[in-house]
């Protein structure tokens, strides 16, 4: 039960922290795209680069990675931007593996606790030499609490994990779409960027 209580606290902490991280990622991506897009429409590539240097937005990091390779050809620009996108997504998906592990293992930890409780209950019954089911009913009921607790911890963790994985895929697509629209600027100097 102590292990399950600890894992429950860890799971809740990860869910809250990742919720704010995903929310910030999406807000920063949308907001910074608009600012960067407007700067590029005004024909100020150097101002856009300066704007990126002062930002924590994932798009800023991707744009700067492409900008650093702008003189080396399309393949180098695309490769640099793709690597930067992966790095940003890796930051976003931090701790999701832990959340998934908690969701998949806590029912087994609870079941293990239940098995130990039942073994103890039958051991107590053997020690008291009482053959009635009432002698073990309390021990078995207490042991089943571990299974219920394991499920109680696992269900929200699995639901949150699945939500974050789906949201991560959408964020990756949004980041890739935004960065691909800016690739033309880095390759040709064409600052007429329009997002569909």
TADA-V236804 format. One record per helix or strand of 3 or more residues. SS is the DSSP state (a for helix, b for strand). FROM is the first residue (numbers start at 1). LEN is the number of residues. If there is no record, write none. Layout:
ss->[SS	SS]
from->[FROM	FROM]
len->[LEN	LEN]
//
This chain:
ss->[a	a	a	a	a	a	a]
from->[2	45	58	70	74	96	134]
len->[40	9	11	3	19	33	55]
//
